[in-house]
Each structure stands twice: as C-alpha cells, then as structure tokens.
Amino acid sequence: MMYIPCPHCGHRNADEFVYGGDSDKRRPENPEEVSDAGWSDYIYSVPNVKGVAEEYWRHKRGCNRWFVIQRDSRTDRMTQCSGN
Ligand SMILES: [Zn+2]
C-alpha cells in the first residue's frame, strides 16, 4: 500500500489522491501563437523521468487541495514540497 503525505492532512492512502502532472510544465505565455503541434506536445507529452520529479497532486477524498510533491519514480518515495 502506498501513502502520500498531504501537507494539510498528513499521510493518507494513495487511493484518496489524483495525479495532476509535472509541476515544471508551464502553459505557453502566448497561447494564440502556439501551433497545433505545440499544443499537442504541451497537453500530451509527459516526461518520464527516472529519478526525482516534482508533481502536482490533489487530495480528492480529503481536503481537496492541490500541492506539489517530489516523487522518486524508482522507489515511489514521496517528499513533501509545498501546499496551498
Ligand atoms: Zn489533504
């Protein structure tokens, strides 16, 4: 069983959370200038980092808040980064 450390509720079962994507990914600053291929890349390309990456998670079945967490994809070890 995997637990995720919510900054507001503490460690909870991973079934209570929703993955929100890579926290380093930024929406294009000038969206009207982005090509269809550029939008496709922004929406569907997911970096598959082997090692530590920062990710958005939402505690859907708890406080319903978003936060950033560092997850090591090799071990699924999670370290709390921030909460809003
Ligand atoms: Zn929570």
PDB file of the backbone (N, CA, C, O) and the ligand in Angstrom, with CONECT records:
HET     ZN  A 101       1
ATOM      1  N   MET A   1       0.841  -1.180   0.000  1.00  0.00           N
ATOM      2  CA  MET A   1       0.000   0.000   0.000  1.00  0.00           C
ATOM      3  C   MET A   1       0.889   1.246   0.000  1.00  0.00           C
ATOM      4  O   MET A   1       1.900   1.308   0.699  1.00  0.00           O
ATOM      5  N   MET A   2       0.491   2.221  -0.789  1.00  0.00           N
ATOM      6  CA  MET A   2       1.273   3.447  -0.913  1.00  0.00           C
ATOM      7  C   MET A   2       0.558   4.597  -0.192  1.00  0.00           C
ATOM      8  O   MET A   2      -0.658   4.756  -0.297  1.00  0.00           O
ATOM      9  N   TYR A   3       1.331   5.381   0.530  1.00  0.00           N
ATOM     10  CA  TYR A   3       0.789   6.538   1.233  1.00  0.00           C
ATOM     11  C   TYR A   3       1.394   7.811   0.655  1.00  0.00           C
ATOM     12  O   TYR A   3       2.556   7.840   0.248  1.00  0.00           O
ATOM     13  N   ILE A   4       0.579   8.862   0.629  1.00  0.00           N
ATOM     14  CA  ILE A   4       1.034  10.152   0.124  1.00  0.00           C
ATOM     15  C   ILE A   4       0.927  11.164   1.275  1.00  0.00           C
ATOM     16  O   ILE A   4      -0.097  11.230   1.955  1.00  0.00           O
ATOM     17  N   PRO A   5       2.000  11.955   1.487  1.00  0.00           N
ATOM     18  CA  PRO A   5       1.969  12.933   2.586  1.00  0.00           C
ATOM     19  C   PRO A   5       1.267  14.227   2.160  1.00  0.00           C
ATOM     20  O   PRO A   5       1.875  15.084   1.518  1.00  0.00           O
ATOM     21  N   CYS A   6       0.002  14.364   2.513  1.00  0.00           N
ATOM     22  CA  CYS A   6      -0.722  15.612   2.250  1.00  0.00           C
ATOM     23  C   CYS A   6      -0.233  16.654   3.261  1.00  0.00           C
ATOM     24  O   CYS A   6      -0.185  16.366   4.457  1.00  0.00           O
ATOM     25  N   PRO A   7       0.132  17.864   2.800  1.00  0.00           N
ATOM     26  CA  PRO A   7       0.620  18.883   3.740  1.00  0.00           C
ATOM     27  C   PRO A   7      -0.454  19.369   4.715  1.00  0.00           C
ATOM     28  O   PRO A   7      -0.132  20.025   5.705  1.00  0.00           O
ATOM     29  N   HIS A   8      -1.714  19.061   4.451  1.00  0.00           N
ATOM     30  CA  HIS A   8      -2.812  19.532   5.297  1.00  0.00           C
ATOM     31  C   HIS A   8      -3.398  18.437   6.183  1.00  0.00           C
ATOM     32  O   HIS A   8      -3.911  18.721   7.266  1.00  0.00           O
ATOM     33  N   CYS A   9      -3.324  17.178   5.723  1.00  0.00           N
ATOM     34  CA  CYS A   9      -3.990  16.075   6.426  1.00  0.00           C
ATOM     35  C   CYS A   9      -3.027  15.001   6.931  1.00  0.00           C
ATOM     36  O   CYS A   9      -3.425  14.126   7.700  1.00  0.00           O
ATOM     37  N   GLY A  10      -1.771  15.060   6.508  1.00  0.00           N
ATOM     38  CA  GLY A  10      -0.829  14.022   6.892  1.00  0.00           C
ATOM     39  C   GLY A  10      -0.803  12.887   5.879  1.00  0.00           C
ATOM     40  O   GLY A  10      -1.336  13.028   4.778  1.00  0.00           O
ATOM     41  N   HIS A  11      -0.192  11.769   6.237  1.00  0.00           N
ATOM     42  CA  HIS A  11      -0.067  10.632   5.331  1.00  0.00           C
ATOM     43  C   HIS A  11      -1.420   9.942   5.166  1.00  0.00           C
ATOM     44  O   HIS A  11      -2.074   9.580   6.144  1.00  0.00           O
ATOM     45  N   ARG A  12      -1.827   9.768   3.896  1.00  0.00           N
ATOM     46  CA  ARG A  12      -3.108   9.125   3.569  1.00  0.00           C
ATOM     47  C   ARG A  12      -2.885   8.122   2.460  1.00  0.00           C
ATOM     48  O   ARG A  12      -1.886   8.171   1.742  1.00  0.00           O
ATOM     49  N   ASN A  13      -3.835   7.212   2.334  1.00  0.00           N
ATOM     50  CA  ASN A  13      -3.790   6.191   1.294  1.00  0.00           C
ATOM     51  C   ASN A  13      -3.796   6.852  -0.081  1.00  0.00           C
ATOM     52  O   ASN A  13      -4.533   7.812  -0.303  1.00  0.00           O
ATOM     53  N   ALA A  14      -2.987   6.351  -0.994  1.00  0.00           N
ATOM     54  CA  ALA A  14      -2.866   6.933  -2.335  1.00  0.00           C
ATOM     55  C   ALA A  14      -4.188   6.932  -3.091  1.00  0.00           C
ATOM     56  O   ALA A  14      -4.376   7.743  -3.998  1.00  0.00           O
ATOM     57  N   ASP A  15      -5.112   6.034  -2.737  1.00  0.00           N
ATOM     58  CA  ASP A  15      -6.422   5.993  -3.408  1.00  0.00           C
ATOM     59  C   ASP A  15      -7.210   7.285  -3.216  1.00  0.00           C
ATOM     60  O   ASP A  15      -8.161   7.535  -3.957  1.00  0.00           O
ATOM     61  N   GLU A  16      -6.842   8.105  -2.248  1.00  0.00           N
ATOM     62  CA  GLU A  16      -7.565   9.346  -1.970  1.00  0.00           C
ATOM     63  C   GLU A  16      -7.097  10.510  -2.848  1.00  0.00           C
ATOM     64  O   GLU A  16      -7.666  11.600  -2.776  1.00  0.00           O
ATOM     65  N   PHE A  17      -6.063  10.293  -3.680  1.00  0.00           N
ATOM     66  CA  PHE A  17      -5.430  11.379  -4.412  1.00  0.00           C
ATOM     67  C   PHE A  17      -5.586  11.237  -5.926  1.00  0.00           C
ATOM     68  O   PHE A  17      -5.825  10.151  -6.453  1.00  0.00           O
ATOM     69  N   VAL A  18      -5.442  12.365  -6.593  1.00  0.00           N
ATOM     70  CA  VAL A  18      -5.439  12.408  -8.054  1.00  0.00           C
ATOM     71  C   VAL A  18      -4.141  13.057  -8.501  1.00  0.00           C
ATOM     72  O   VAL A  18      -3.751  14.111  -7.997  1.00  0.00           O
ATOM     73  N   TYR A  19      -3.480  12.416  -9.452  1.00  0.00           N
ATOM     74  CA  TYR A  19      -2.245  12.952 -10.025  1.00  0.00           C
ATOM     75  C   TYR A  19      -2.580  14.124 -10.939  1.00  0.00           C
ATOM     76  O   TYR A  19      -3.515  14.038 -11.736  1.00  0.00           O
ATOM     77  N   GLY A  20      -1.827  15.218 -10.833  1.00  0.00           N
ATOM     78  CA  GLY A  20      -2.109  16.406 -11.630  1.00  0.00           C
ATOM     79  C   GLY A  20      -1.043  16.765 -12.642  1.00  0.00           C
ATOM     80  O   GLY A  20      -1.162  17.778 -13.331  1.00  0.00           O
ATOM     81  N   GLY A  21      -0.015  15.963 -12.744  1.00  0.00           N
ATOM     82  CA  GLY A  21       1.001  16.213 -13.762  1.00  0.00           C
ATOM     83  C   GLY A  21       2.285  16.794 -13.204  1.00  0.00           C
ATOM     84  O   GLY A  21       2.432  17.034 -12.006  1.00  0.00           O
ATOM     85  N   ASP A  22       3.204  17.007 -14.128  1.00  0.00           N
ATOM     86  CA  ASP A  22       4.535  17.525 -13.824  1.00  0.00           C
ATOM     87  C   ASP A  22       4.439  18.995 -13.421  1.00  0.00           C
ATOM     88  O   ASP A  22       3.858  19.795 -14.155  1.00  0.00           O
ATOM     89  N   SER A  23       4.992  19.359 -12.279  1.00  0.00           N
ATOM     90  CA  SER A  23       4.877  20.744 -11.807  1.00  0.00           C
ATOM     91  C   SER A  23       5.817  21.692 -12.544  1.00  0.00           C
ATOM     92  O   SER A  23       5.672  22.909 -12.427  1.00  0.00           O
ATOM     93  N   ASP A  24       6.775  21.163 -13.297  1.00  0.00           N
ATOM     94  CA  ASP A  24       7.684  22.028 -14.059  1.00  0.00           C
ATOM     95  C   ASP A  24       7.072  22.492 -15.373  1.00  0.00           C
ATOM     96  O   ASP A  24       7.563  23.439 -15.987  1.00  0.00           O
ATOM     97  N   LYS A  25       6.019  21.840 -15.801  1.00  0.00           N
ATOM     98  CA  LYS A  25       5.405  22.170 -17.090  1.00  0.00           C
ATOM     99  C   LYS A  25       4.642  23.487 -16.960  1.00  0.00           C
ATOM    100  O   LYS A  25       3.854  23.667 -16.031  1.00  0.00           O
ATOM    101  N   ARG A  26       4.881  24.402 -17.893  1.00  0.00           N
ATOM    102  CA  ARG A  26       4.239  25.722 -17.867  1.00  0.00           C
ATOM    103  C   ARG A  26       3.385  25.925 -19.109  1.00  0.00           C
ATOM    104  O   ARG A  26       3.777  25.560 -20.218  1.00  0.00           O
ATOM    105  N   ARG A  27       2.215  26.512 -18.905  1.00  0.00           N
ATOM    106  CA  ARG A  27       1.341  26.845 -20.026  1.00  0.00           C
ATOM    107  C   ARG A  27       2.059  27.882 -20.898  1.00  0.00           C
ATOM    108  O   ARG A  27       2.719  28.776 -20.369  1.00  0.00           O
ATOM    109  N   PRO A  28       1.938  27.773 -22.239  1.00  0.00           N
ATOM    110  CA  PRO A  28       2.606  28.754 -23.109  1.00  0.00           C
ATOM    111  C   PRO A  28       2.177  30.191 -22.774  1.00  0.00           C
ATOM    112  O   PRO A  28       1.001  30.451 -22.520  1.00  0.00           O
ATOM    113  N   GLU A  29       3.136  31.111 -22.777  1.00  0.00           N
ATOM    114  CA  GLU A  29       2.839  32.503 -22.433  1.00  0.00           C
ATOM    115  C   GLU A  29       1.983  33.196 -23.483  1.00  0.00           C
ATOM    116  O   GLU A  29       1.160  34.047 -23.143  1.00  0.00           O
ATOM    117  N   ASN A  30       2.163  32.848 -24.741  1.00  0.00           N
ATOM    118  CA  ASN A  30       1.374  33.433 -25.827  1.00  0.00           C
ATOM    119  C   ASN A  30       0.591  32.314 -26.519  1.00  0.00           C
ATOM    120  O   ASN A  30       0.997  31.853 -27.586  1.00  0.00           O
ATOM    121  N   PRO A  31      -0.517  31.874 -25.935  1.00  0.00           N
ATOM    122  CA  PRO A  31      -1.214  30.699 -26.461  1.00  0.00           C
ATOM    123  C   PRO A  31      -1.707  30.857 -27.889  1.00  0.00           C
ATOM    124  O   PRO A  31      -1.800  29.868 -28.617  1.00  0.00           O
ATOM    125  N   GLU A  32      -2.031  32.095 -28.313  1.00  0.00           N
ATOM    126  CA  GLU A  32      -2.516  32.290 -29.681  1.00  0.00           C
ATOM    127  C   GLU A  32      -1.424  32.069 -30.726  1.00  0.00           C
ATOM    128  O   GLU A  32      -1.714  31.918 -31.912  1.00  0.00           O
ATOM    129  N   GLU A  33      -0.179  32.050 -30.283  1.00  0.00           N
ATOM    130  CA  GLU A  33       0.947  31.865 -31.203  1.00  0.00           C
ATOM    131  C   GLU A  33       1.439  30.419 -31.252  1.00  0.00           C
ATOM    132  O   GLU A  33       2.369  30.096 -31.992  1.00  0.00           O
ATOM    133  N   VAL A  34       0.813  29.562 -30.466  1.00  0.00           N
ATOM    134  CA  VAL A  34       1.266  28.169 -30.411  1.00  0.00           C
ATOM    135  C   VAL A  34       0.571  27.345 -31.498  1.00  0.00           C
ATOM    136  O   VAL A  34      -0.645  27.433 -31.671  1.00  0.00           O
ATOM    137  N   SER A  35       1.336  26.559 -32.215  1.00  0.00           N
ATOM    138  CA  SER A  35       0.797  25.711 -33.279  1.00  0.00           C
ATOM    139  C   SER A  35       0.018  24.540 -32.681  1.00  0.00           C
ATOM    140  O   SER A  35       0.116  24.260 -31.486  1.00  0.00           O
ATOM    141  N   ASP A  36      -0.754  23.864 -33.525  1.00  0.00           N
ATOM    142  CA  ASP A  36      -1.470  22.671 -33.070  1.00  0.00           C
ATOM    143  C   ASP A  36      -0.494  21.620 -32.541  1.00  0.00           C
ATOM    144  O   ASP A  36      -0.763  20.957 -31.539  1.00  0.00           O
ATOM    145  N   ALA A  37       0.626  21.481 -33.217  1.00  0.00           N
ATOM    146  CA  ALA A  37       1.635  20.512 -32.760  1.00  0.00           C
ATOM    147  C   ALA A  37       2.199  20.928 -31.402  1.00  0.00           C
ATOM    148  O   ALA A  37       2.482  20.087 -30.550  1.00  0.00           O
ATOM    149  N   GLY A  38       2.358  22.239 -31.216  1.00  0.00           N
ATOM    150  CA  GLY A  38       2.851  22.741 -29.928  1.00  0.00           C
ATOM    151  C   GLY A  38       1.870  22.468 -28.802  1.00  0.00           C
ATOM    152  O   GLY A  38       2.270  22.093 -27.701  1.00  0.00           O
ATOM    153  N   TRP A  39       0.548  22.661 -29.083  1.00  0.00           N
ATOM    154  CA  TRP A  39      -0.473  22.371 -28.068  1.00  0.00           C
ATOM    155  C   TRP A  39      -0.525  20.874 -27.771  1.00  0.00           C
ATOM    156  O   TRP A  39      -0.643  20.455 -26.619  1.00  0.00           O
ATOM    157  N   SER A  40      -0.436  20.097 -28.815  1.00  0.00           N
ATOM    158  CA  SER A  40      -0.447  18.643 -28.636  1.00  0.00           C
ATOM    159  C   SER A  40       0.711  18.216 -27.739  1.00  0.00           C
ATOM    160  O   SER A  40       0.550  17.389 -26.842  1.00  0.00           O
ATOM    161  N   ASP A  41       1.875  18.794 -28.000  1.00  0.00           N
ATOM    162  CA  ASP A  41       3.047  18.477 -27.192  1.00  0.00           C
ATOM    163  C   ASP A  41       2.831  18.908 -25.737  1.00  0.00           C
ATOM    164  O   ASP A  41       3.166  18.171 -24.809  1.00  0.00           O
ATOM    165  N   TYR A  42       2.263  20.119 -25.544  1.00  0.00           N
ATOM    166  CA  TYR A  42       2.022  20.625 -24.189  1.00  0.00           C
ATOM    167  C   TYR A  42       1.047  19.728 -23.420  1.00  0.00           C
ATOM    168  O   TYR A  42       1.258  19.438 -22.242  1.00  0.00           O
ATOM    169  N   ILE A  43      -0.013  19.295 -24.092  1.00  0.00           N
ATOM    170  CA  ILE A  43      -1.069  18.535 -23.422  1.00  0.00           C
ATOM    171  C   ILE A  43      -0.700  17.066 -23.218  1.00  0.00           C
ATOM    172  O   ILE A  43      -0.935  16.502 -22.150  1.00  0.00           O
ATOM    173  N   TYR A  44      -0.122  16.455 -24.250  1.00  0.00           N
ATOM    174  CA  TYR A  44       0.041  15.000 -24.201  1.00  0.00           C
ATOM    175  C   TYR A  44       1.445  14.489 -23.899  1.00  0.00           C
ATOM    176  O   TYR A  44       1.597  13.328 -23.519  1.00  0.00           O
ATOM    177  N   SER A  45       2.463  15.308 -24.053  1.00  0.00           N
ATOM    178  CA  SER A  45       3.817  14.829 -23.793  1.00  0.00           C
ATOM    179  C   SER A  45       4.086  14.867 -22.295  1.00  0.00           C
ATOM    180  O   SER A  45       4.022  15.919 -21.660  1.00  0.00           O
ATOM    181  N   VAL A  46       4.378  13.728 -21.764  1.00  0.00           N
ATOM    182  CA  VAL A  46       4.626  13.606 -20.330  1.00  0.00           C
ATOM    183  C   VAL A  46       6.064  13.135 -20.132  1.00  0.00           C
ATOM    184  O   VAL A  46       6.440  12.065 -20.612  1.00  0.00           O
ATOM    185  N   PRO A  47       6.869  13.932 -19.426  1.00  0.00           N
ATOM    186  CA  PRO A  47       8.237  13.471 -19.179  1.00  0.00           C
ATOM    187  C   PRO A  47       8.213  12.238 -18.288  1.00  0.00           C
ATOM    188  O   PRO A  47       7.506  12.194 -17.282  1.00  0.00           O
ATOM    189  N   ASN A  48       8.971  11.272 -18.661  1.00  0.00           N
ATOM    190  CA  ASN A  48       9.017  10.031 -17.880  1.00  0.00           C
ATOM    191  C   ASN A  48      10.379   9.950 -17.204  1.00  0.00           C
ATOM    192  O   ASN A  48      11.246   9.163 -17.586  1.00  0.00           O
ATOM    193  N   VAL A  49      10.534  10.784 -16.197  1.00  0.00           N
ATOM    194  CA  VAL A  49      11.816  10.926 -15.518  1.00  0.00           C
ATOM    195  C   VAL A  49      12.117   9.687 -14.684  1.00  0.00           C
ATOM    196  O   VAL A  49      11.273   9.214 -13.923  1.00  0.00           O
ATOM    197  N   LYS A  50      13.315   9.178 -14.835  1.00  0.00           N
ATOM    198  CA  LYS A  50      13.769   8.096 -13.965  1.00  0.00           C
ATOM    199  C   LYS A  50      14.543   8.750 -12.832  1.00  0.00           C
ATOM    200  O   LYS A  50      15.695   9.153 -12.997  1.00  0.00           O
ATOM    201  N   GLY A  51      13.898   8.848 -11.686  1.00  0.00           N
ATOM    202  CA  GLY A  51      14.503   9.540 -10.553  1.00  0.00           C
ATOM    203  C   GLY A  51      13.497  10.491  -9.939  1.00  0.00           C
ATOM    204  O   GLY A  51      12.292  10.242  -9.988  1.00  0.00           O
ATOM    205  N   VAL A  52      13.979  11.574  -9.364  1.00  0.00           N
ATOM    206  CA  VAL A  52      13.129  12.502  -8.621  1.00  0.00           C
ATOM    207  C   VAL A  52      12.519  13.544  -9.558  1.00  0.00           C
ATOM    208  O   VAL A  52      13.224  14.164 -10.354  1.00  0.00           O
ATOM    209  N   ALA A  53      11.215  13.727  -9.454  1.00  0.00           N
ATOM    210  CA  ALA A  53      10.494  14.748 -10.212  1.00  0.00           C
ATOM    211  C   ALA A  53       9.485  15.404  -9.284  1.00  0.00           C
ATOM    212  O   ALA A  53       9.022  14.792  -8.322  1.00  0.00           O
ATOM    213  N   GLU A  54       9.148  16.654  -9.580  1.00  0.00           N
ATOM    214  CA  GLU A  54       8.117  17.348  -8.801  1.00  0.00           C
ATOM    215  C   GLU A  54       6.794  17.247  -9.527  1.00  0.00           C
ATOM    216  O   GLU A  54       6.708  17.489 -10.731  1.00  0.00           O
ATOM    217  N   GLU A  55       5.757  16.885  -8.775  1.00  0.00           N
ATOM    218  CA  GLU A  55       4.452  16.625  -9.366  1.00  0.00           C
ATOM    219  C   GLU A  55       3.342  17.325  -8.589  1.00  0.00           C
ATOM    220  O   GLU A  55       3.450  17.559  -7.386  1.00  0.00           O
ATOM    221  N   TYR A  56       2.257  17.656  -9.325  1.00  0.00           N
ATOM    222  CA  TYR A  56       1.046  18.162  -8.686  1.00  0.00           C
ATOM    223  C   TYR A  56       0.183  16.985  -8.262  1.00  0.00           C
ATOM    224  O   TYR A  56       0.024  16.020  -9.009  1.00  0.00           O
ATOM    225  N   TRP A  57      -0.367  17.067  -7.073  1.00  0.00           N
ATOM    226  CA  TRP A  57      -1.331  16.082  -6.577  1.00  0.00           C
ATOM    227  C   TRP A  57      -2.477  16.817  -5.903  1.00  0.00           C
ATOM    228  O   TRP A  57      -2.282  17.887  -5.325  1.00  0.00           O
ATOM    229  N   ARG A  58      -3.671  16.243  -5.977  1.00  0.00           N
ATOM    230  CA  ARG A  58      -4.839  16.814  -5.287  1.00  0.00           C
ATOM    231  C   ARG A  58      -5.420  15.760  -4.366  1.00  0.00           C
ATOM    232  O   ARG A  58      -5.606  14.608  -4.760  1.00  0.00           O
ATOM    233  N   HIS A  59      -5.700  16.155  -3.154  1.00  0.00           N
ATOM    234  CA  HIS A  59      -6.272  15.239  -2.171  1.00  0.00           C
ATOM    235  C   HIS A  59      -7.787  15.215  -2.362  1.00  0.00           C
ATOM    236  O   HIS A  59      -8.540  15.844  -1.619  1.00  0.00           O
ATOM    237  N   LYS A  60      -8.201  14.474  -3.375  1.00  0.00           N
ATOM    238  CA  LYS A  60      -9.597  14.449  -3.824  1.00  0.00           C
ATOM    239  C   LYS A  60     -10.572  13.989  -2.746  1.00  0.00           C
ATOM    240  O   LYS A  60     -11.655  14.560  -2.613  1.00  0.00           O
ATOM    241  N   ARG A  61     -10.214  12.982  -1.986  1.00  0.00           N
ATOM    242  CA  ARG A  61     -11.128  12.439  -0.967  1.00  0.00           C
ATOM    243  C   ARG A  61     -10.755  12.891   0.434  1.00  0.00           C
ATOM    244  O   ARG A  61     -11.002  12.198   1.422  1.00  0.00           O
ATOM    245  N   GLY A  62     -10.151  14.078   0.492  1.00  0.00           N
ATOM    246  CA  GLY A  62      -9.772  14.635   1.791  1.00  0.00           C
ATOM    247  C   GLY A  62     -10.026  16.128   1.776  1.00  0.00           C
ATOM    248  O   GLY A  62     -11.174  16.562   1.674  1.00  0.00           O
ATOM    249  N   CYS A  63      -8.973  16.918   1.877  1.00  0.00           N
ATOM    250  CA  CYS A  63      -9.113  18.375   1.932  1.00  0.00           C
ATOM    251  C   CYS A  63      -9.372  18.999   0.568  1.00  0.00           C
ATOM    252  O   CYS A  63      -9.694  20.185   0.487  1.00  0.00           O
ATOM    253  N   ASN A  64      -9.234  18.218  -0.511  1.00  0.00           N
ATOM    254  CA  ASN A  64      -9.480  18.660  -1.887  1.00  0.00           C
ATOM    255  C   ASN A  64      -8.531  19.775  -2.327  1.00  0.00           C
ATOM    256  O   ASN A  64      -8.880  20.568  -3.202  1.00  0.00           O
ATOM    257  N   ARG A  65      -7.362  19.846  -1.746  1.00  0.00           N
ATOM    258  CA  ARG A  65      -6.400  20.895  -2.088  1.00  0.00           C
ATOM    259  C   ARG A  65      -5.272  20.324  -2.934  1.00  0.00           C
ATOM    260  O   ARG A  65      -4.929  19.145  -2.851  1.00  0.00           O
ATOM    261  N   TRP A  66      -4.697  21.228  -3.767  1.00  0.00           N
ATOM    262  CA  TRP A  66      -3.556  20.878  -4.607  1.00  0.00           C
ATOM    263  C   TRP A  66      -2.271  21.156  -3.845  1.00  0.00           C
ATOM    264  O   TRP A  66      -2.209  22.059  -3.011  1.00  0.00           O
ATOM    265  N   PHE A  67      -1.258  20.372  -4.142  1.00  0.00           N
ATOM    266  CA  PHE A  67       0.069  20.603  -3.570  1.00  0.00           C
ATOM    267  C   PHE A  67       1.108  19.974  -4.483  1.00  0.00           C
ATOM    268  O   PHE A  67       0.782  19.185  -5.370  1.00  0.00           O
ATOM    269  N   VAL A  68       2.366  20.336  -4.252  1.00  0.00           N
ATOM    270  CA  VAL A  68       3.488  19.803  -5.030  1.00  0.00           C
ATOM    271  C   VAL A  68       4.258  18.849  -4.157  1.00  0.00           C
ATOM    272  O   VAL A  68       4.489  19.098  -2.974  1.00  0.00           O
ATOM    273  N   ILE A  69       4.650  17.751  -4.766  1.00  0.00           N
ATOM    274  CA  ILE A  69       5.393  16.744  -4.027  1.00  0.00           C
ATOM    275  C   ILE A  69       6.549  16.243  -4.896  1.00  0.00           C
ATOM    276  O   ILE A  69       6.428  16.194  -6.120  1.00  0.00           O
ATOM    277  N   GLN A  70       7.652  15.878  -4.277  1.00  0.00           N
ATOM    278  CA  GLN A  70       8.750  15.247  -5.008  1.00  0.00           C
ATOM    279  C   GLN A  70       8.564  13.741  -4.903  1.00  0.00           C
ATOM    280  O   GLN A  70       8.413  13.189  -3.813  1.00  0.00           O
ATOM    281  N   ARG A  71       8.580  13.076  -6.085  1.00  0.00           N
ATOM    282  CA  ARG A  71       8.436  11.623  -6.092  1.00  0.00           C
ATOM    283  C   ARG A  71       9.597  11.008  -6.863  1.00  0.00           C
ATOM    284  O   ARG A  71       9.921  11.433  -7.972  1.00  0.00           O
ATOM    285  N   ASP A  72      10.211  10.007  -6.260  1.00  0.00           N
ATOM    286  CA  ASP A  72      11.263   9.257  -6.935  1.00  0.00           C
ATOM    287  C   ASP A  72      10.593   8.104  -7.674  1.00  0.00           C
ATOM    288  O   ASP A  72      10.060   7.186  -7.050  1.00  0.00           O
ATOM    289  N   SER A  73      10.620   8.153  -8.998  1.00  0.00           N
ATOM    290  CA  SER A  73       9.920   7.140  -9.799  1.00  0.00           C
ATOM    291  C   SER A  73      10.531   5.746  -9.645  1.00  0.00           C
ATOM    292  O   SER A  73       9.888   4.751  -9.980  1.00  0.00           O
ATOM    293  N   ARG A  74      11.752   5.666  -9.146  1.00  0.00           N
ATOM    294  CA  ARG A  74      12.380   4.350  -8.978  1.00  0.00           C
ATOM    295  C   ARG A  74      11.865   3.639  -7.732  1.00  0.00           C
ATOM    296  O   ARG A  74      11.840   2.409  -7.673  1.00  0.00           O
ATOM    297  N   THR A  75      11.453   4.427  -6.731  1.00  0.00           N
ATOM    298  CA  THR A  75      11.041   3.832  -5.458  1.00  0.00           C
ATOM    299  C   THR A  75       9.630   4.245  -5.028  1.00  0.00           C
ATOM    300  O   THR A  75       9.073   3.660  -4.099  1.00  0.00           O
ATOM    301  N   ASP A  76       9.043   5.256  -5.700  1.00  0.00           N
ATOM    302  CA  ASP A  76       7.772   5.883  -5.322  1.00  0.00           C
ATOM    303  C   ASP A  76       7.854   6.580  -3.964  1.00  0.00           C
ATOM    304  O   ASP A  76       6.825   6.885  -3.361  1.00  0.00           O
ATOM    305  N   ARG A  77       9.058   6.830  -3.486  1.00  0.00           N
ATOM    306  CA  ARG A  77       9.227   7.583  -2.243  1.00  0.00           C
ATOM    307  C   ARG A  77       8.825   9.028  -2.499  1.00  0.00           C
ATOM    308  O   ARG A  77       9.267   9.637  -3.474  1.00  0.00           O
ATOM    309  N   MET A  78       7.988   9.574  -1.626  1.00  0.00           N
ATOM    310  CA  MET A  78       7.486  10.939  -1.797  1.00  0.00           C
ATOM    311  C   MET A  78       7.958  11.833  -0.670  1.00  0.00           C
ATOM    312  O   MET A  78       7.975  11.442   0.498  1.00  0.00           O
ATOM    313  N   THR A  79       8.346  13.061  -1.054  1.00  0.00           N
ATOM    314  CA  THR A  79       8.782  14.061  -0.099  1.00  0.00           C
ATOM    315  C   THR A  79       7.958  15.307  -0.327  1.00  0.00           C
ATOM    316  O   THR A  79       7.824  15.794  -1.450  1.00  0.00           O
ATOM    317  N   GLN A  80       7.411  15.809   0.759  1.00  0.00           N
ATOM    318  CA  GLN A  80       6.535  16.978   0.661  1.00  0.00           C
ATOM    319  C   GLN A  80       7.305  18.220   0.248  1.00  0.00           C
ATOM    320  O   GLN A  80       8.393  18.487   0.758  1.00  0.00           O
ATOM    321  N   CYS A  81       6.727  18.984  -0.688  1.00  0.00           N
ATOM    322  CA  CYS A  81       7.351  20.246  -1.140  1.00  0.00           C
ATOM    323  C   CYS A  81       6.563  21.447  -0.676  1.00  0.00           C
ATOM    324  O   CYS A  81       7.090  22.313   0.022  1.00  0.00           O
ATOM    325  N   SER A  82       5.292  21.502  -1.064  1.00  0.00           N
ATOM    326  CA  SER A  82       4.512  22.699  -0.740  1.00  0.00           C
ATOM    327  C   SER A  82       3.034  22.375  -0.716  1.00  0.00           C
ATOM    328  O   SER A  82       2.588  21.365  -1.259  1.00  0.00           O
ATOM    329  N   GLY A  83       2.303  23.237  -0.087  1.00  0.00           N
ATOM    330  CA  GLY A  83       0.840  23.153  -0.071  1.00  0.00           C
ATOM    331  C   GLY A  83       0.286  24.531  -0.194  1.00  0.00           C
ATOM    332  O   GLY A  83       0.900  25.495   0.264  1.00  0.00           O
ATOM    333  N   ASN A  84      -0.869  24.647  -0.804  1.00  0.00           N
ATOM    334  CA  ASN A  84      -1.504  25.967  -0.953  1.00  0.00           C
ATOM    335  C   ASN A  84      -2.630  26.139   0.012  1.00  0.00           C
ATOM    336  O   ASN A  84      -3.275  27.187   0.026  1.00  0.00           O
TER     337      ASN A  84
HETATM  338 ZN    ZN A 101      -5.431  16.698   2.486  1.00  0.00          ZN2+
END
